[in-house]
Amino acid sequence: MTTTHAISDNNPDSQSDLTLIPDVGSVDQQPTKMMTDDGAWENFYHFLGEWEGENWEVTPEKLLKREGYLSPDPDQPGSYIYTVVRHRRIAGATYTPGCPMSAYETYILRLLFDPVAKKLDFLSEEARGYKFDFYALALEQLDGESRPSVSRMASWKKKRRISISTHCFQLETSSLEEACEKIEKFYRGWNLSFCFEGLELTAEQKHQHEKSLSDTIVDQALGYLKNGWADPELIEE
């Protein structure tokens, strides 16, 4: 399946980007919960409470927290299809329970529930699209010691030392302009193509997303640099 278009966030200050896979509808559309008259929901939730999972990425706890819907399987009388919207992290984004992901894929998960055999089997996944928040994703890339830090010795009046610990980068200069040029060149050299490998995106979309992420990383890195330049850490001679 090929992604054919991207829809940008309407907020001009946001650097989010939503890429839809065509002919599958809106990624924000959530299935409506369907109640049945035969106690199927009660049986399903009771089953999930005892189910230990099948080494899937979807645990019983996650299914219980999500709003999906249960419908009779037309091909297997007595069984039900459970449909739910799910998200998974992409592009190197981190996942912290309860916090929004900076980049994720939305997909529709369908499972087959047999209340008699007490089985839950995988049926299908349907890709719905990708969501990128380049500002938040860039913050993750610059987390910790990956961002530039600025220091000076007491005897230095204008001179500063710029360091990036995780990359053994170090520069001593009295020119903020020179420091900005070197820092931008350094971060422009980061290979970010891995973030978009394996995604259903066109070559042009991958190029645009990589550029957007690179631009945002550079902007944030220069912000850290300028703030540090104005208030450098004092180090011993």
C-alpha positions as CSV (number, residue, x, y, z in Angstrom):
1,M,0.0,0.0,0.0
2,T,1.3,3.4,-1.0
3,T,0.8,6.6,0.9
4,T,-0.4,9.3,-1.4
5,H,-1.0,12.5,0.6
6,A,-0.2,14.3,3.8
7,I,-2.4,16.6,5.8
8,S,-0.7,19.2,7.9
9,D,-1.9,20.5,11.3
10,N,-4.1,23.6,11.0
11,N,-2.1,25.3,13.8
12,P,0.6,27.4,12.1
13,D,2.8,27.0,15.3
14,S,2.6,23.3,15.2
15,Q,5.1,21.1,13.4
16,S,2.8,18.0,13.5
17,D,2.1,16.2,10.3
18,L,-0.5,13.6,9.6
19,T,0.0,11.2,6.7
20,L,-3.0,9.2,5.7
21,I,-3.1,5.9,3.8
22,P,-5.9,6.4,1.2
23,D,-9.3,4.7,1.1
24,V,-9.5,3.8,4.7
25,G,-11.1,6.9,6.3
26,S,-10.0,9.2,9.1
27,V,-7.4,8.0,11.5
28,D,-9.3,9.6,14.3
29,Q,-12.5,7.6,13.7
30,Q,-13.0,5.4,16.7
31,P,-15.3,2.3,16.3
32,T,-18.5,2.6,18.3
33,K,-19.1,0.1,21.0
34,M,-21.8,-2.4,19.9
35,M,-23.8,-4.1,22.7
36,T,-25.2,-7.6,22.0
37,D,-28.2,-9.3,23.6
38,D,-26.5,-12.6,24.4
39,G,-24.0,-11.5,27.0
40,A,-21.1,-11.4,24.6
41,W,-19.6,-8.4,26.2
42,E,-19.7,-9.9,29.6
43,N,-18.2,-13.1,28.4
44,F,-15.5,-11.2,26.5
45,Y,-14.5,-9.0,29.5
46,H,-14.5,-12.0,31.8
47,F,-12.2,-13.9,29.3
48,L,-9.8,-10.9,29.1
49,G,-9.6,-10.9,32.9
50,E,-8.2,-14.4,32.8
51,W,-6.4,-14.4,29.5
52,E,-2.6,-14.3,29.7
53,G,-2.1,-13.1,26.2
54,E,-0.3,-14.8,23.3
55,N,3.0,-12.9,23.4
56,W,1.3,-10.2,21.4
57,E,2.1,-6.5,21.6
58,V,-1.5,-6.0,22.8
59,T,-2.0,-7.2,26.4
60,P,-5.3,-7.9,28.1
61,E,-4.9,-4.7,30.1
62,K,-4.6,-2.6,27.0
63,L,-7.6,-4.2,25.4
64,L,-9.7,-3.6,28.5
65,K,-8.7,0.1,28.5
66,R,-9.6,0.7,24.9
67,E,-13.1,1.4,23.5
68,G,-13.8,-1.1,20.7
69,Y,-16.8,-3.0,19.4
70,L,-17.9,-6.6,19.3
71,S,-19.9,-8.0,16.4
72,P,-21.1,-11.5,15.4
73,D,-18.8,-13.3,13.0
74,P,-20.9,-14.1,9.9
75,D,-18.6,-16.9,8.9
76,Q,-18.4,-18.6,12.3
77,P,-21.7,-18.6,14.2
78,G,-21.2,-18.2,17.9
79,S,-17.9,-16.3,17.5
80,Y,-17.4,-12.6,17.6
81,I,-15.1,-10.1,15.9
82,Y,-13.5,-7.5,18.2
83,T,-12.4,-4.4,16.4
84,V,-10.4,-1.6,18.1
85,V,-8.2,1.4,17.0
86,R,-4.6,1.0,18.1
87,H,-1.4,3.1,18.0
88,R,2.2,2.0,17.8
89,R,5.3,4.2,18.1
90,I,7.4,4.8,15.0
91,A,10.4,6.9,13.8
92,G,12.4,6.2,17.0
93,A,9.8,7.8,19.2
94,T,9.7,6.7,22.9
95,Y,6.6,5.4,24.7
96,T,5.7,6.3,28.2
97,P,2.4,5.1,29.6
98,G,-0.1,8.0,29.9
99,C,2.0,10.3,27.7
100,P,1.4,11.1,24.0
101,M,3.8,9.7,21.5
102,S,5.8,12.0,19.3
103,A,5.3,9.8,16.3
104,Y,2.9,6.9,15.9
105,E,1.1,4.7,13.4
106,T,-2.7,4.2,13.7
107,Y,-4.2,0.9,12.8
108,I,-7.4,-1.1,13.1
109,L,-6.9,-4.4,14.9
110,R,-9.4,-7.2,14.5
111,L,-9.5,-10.2,16.8
112,L,-11.7,-13.3,16.7
113,F,-13.3,-14.3,20.0
114,D,-14.7,-17.8,20.5
115,P,-16.5,-17.8,23.9
116,V,-17.0,-21.5,23.9
117,A,-13.4,-22.5,23.2
118,K,-12.3,-19.5,25.2
119,K,-9.9,-18.4,22.4
120,L,-8.8,-15.1,21.0
121,D,-7.1,-15.2,17.6
122,F,-5.6,-12.5,15.4
123,L,-7.6,-11.7,12.3
124,S,-6.1,-8.7,10.7
125,E,-4.6,-5.3,10.9
126,E,-5.6,-2.3,8.7
127,A,-3.2,0.6,8.4
128,R,-4.8,4.0,8.9
129,G,-1.9,6.4,8.8
130,Y,1.0,8.1,10.6
131,K,1.2,11.1,13.0
132,F,4.4,13.1,13.5
133,D,5.1,15.8,16.0
134,F,8.5,16.9,14.8
135,Y,9.0,19.3,17.7
136,A,8.5,16.6,20.3
137,L,10.5,14.1,18.2
138,A,13.4,16.5,18.0
139,L,13.3,17.0,21.8
140,E,13.7,13.2,22.2
141,Q,16.7,13.2,19.7
142,L,18.3,16.0,21.7
143,D,17.6,14.4,25.1
144,G,20.3,14.4,27.8
145,E,23.9,14.8,26.6
146,S,23.0,14.9,22.9
147,R,22.4,18.6,23.2
148,P,25.2,21.3,23.2
149,S,26.4,22.6,26.5
150,V,28.4,25.8,27.0
151,S,31.1,26.6,29.6
152,R,33.9,29.0,30.2
153,M,36.9,29.5,32.5
154,A,37.0,32.4,34.9
155,S,39.8,34.0,33.0
156,W,37.9,34.0,29.7
157,K,36.0,37.1,28.9
158,K,34.4,36.2,25.5
159,K,35.7,32.7,24.9
160,R,33.4,29.8,25.3
161,R,33.7,26.0,25.1
162,I,30.9,24.1,23.4
163,S,30.6,20.4,24.0
164,I,28.3,17.6,23.0
165,S,29.2,14.7,25.3
166,T,27.7,11.8,23.5
167,H,29.5,12.6,20.3
168,C,32.9,13.8,21.6
169,F,32.3,17.2,20.0
170,Q,34.2,20.2,21.4
171,L,34.8,23.7,20.2
172,E,36.4,26.7,21.8
173,T,35.7,30.0,20.2
174,S,35.0,33.7,21.0
175,S,32.5,34.0,18.2
176,L,28.8,33.1,18.7
177,E,28.4,33.2,14.9
178,E,31.2,30.6,14.4
179,A,29.7,28.4,17.1
180,C,26.3,28.6,15.5
181,E,27.7,27.6,12.1
182,K,29.7,24.7,13.5
183,I,26.7,23.4,15.6
184,E,24.3,23.6,12.6
185,K,26.8,21.8,10.4
186,F,27.2,19.1,13.1
187,Y,23.5,18.4,13.4
188,R,22.9,18.6,9.7
189,G,25.2,15.7,9.4
190,W,23.0,13.4,11.5
191,N,21.5,10.6,9.4
192,L,17.8,10.6,10.2
193,S,16.7,8.3,7.3
194,F,16.4,5.4,9.7
195,C,13.4,7.1,11.4
196,F,11.3,6.6,8.3
197,E,12.5,3.3,7.0
198,G,9.8,0.6,6.7
199,L,7.0,3.2,6.6
200,E,4.4,3.3,3.8
201,L,5.6,6.7,2.6
202,T,6.7,7.9,-0.8
203,A,10.3,8.9,-1.4
204,E,9.2,12.5,-1.5
205,Q,7.3,12.3,1.8
206,K,10.3,10.6,3.5
207,H,12.6,13.4,2.2
208,Q,10.2,16.1,3.5
209,H,9.8,14.4,6.9
210,E,13.5,13.9,7.3
211,K,14.1,17.6,6.4
212,S,11.4,18.8,8.8
213,L,12.9,16.7,11.6
214,S,16.5,18.0,10.8
215,D,15.3,21.6,10.6
216,T,13.6,21.3,14.0
217,I,16.6,19.6,15.6
218,V,18.9,22.3,14.4
219,D,16.6,25.1,15.6
220,Q,16.4,23.5,19.1
221,A,20.2,22.9,19.2
222,L,20.8,26.5,18.3
223,G,18.4,27.6,21.0
224,Y,20.3,25.5,23.6
225,L,23.6,27.0,22.3
226,K,22.4,30.6,22.5
227,N,21.0,30.2,26.0
228,G,24.2,28.6,27.2
229,W,26.3,31.3,25.5
230,A,24.5,33.9,27.5
231,D,24.8,32.1,30.7
232,P,27.7,29.6,30.5
233,E,28.7,27.1,33.2
234,L,31.8,28.3,35.0
235,I,34.6,25.7,35.0
236,E,37.9,25.5,36.8
237,E,41.2,26.6,35.1
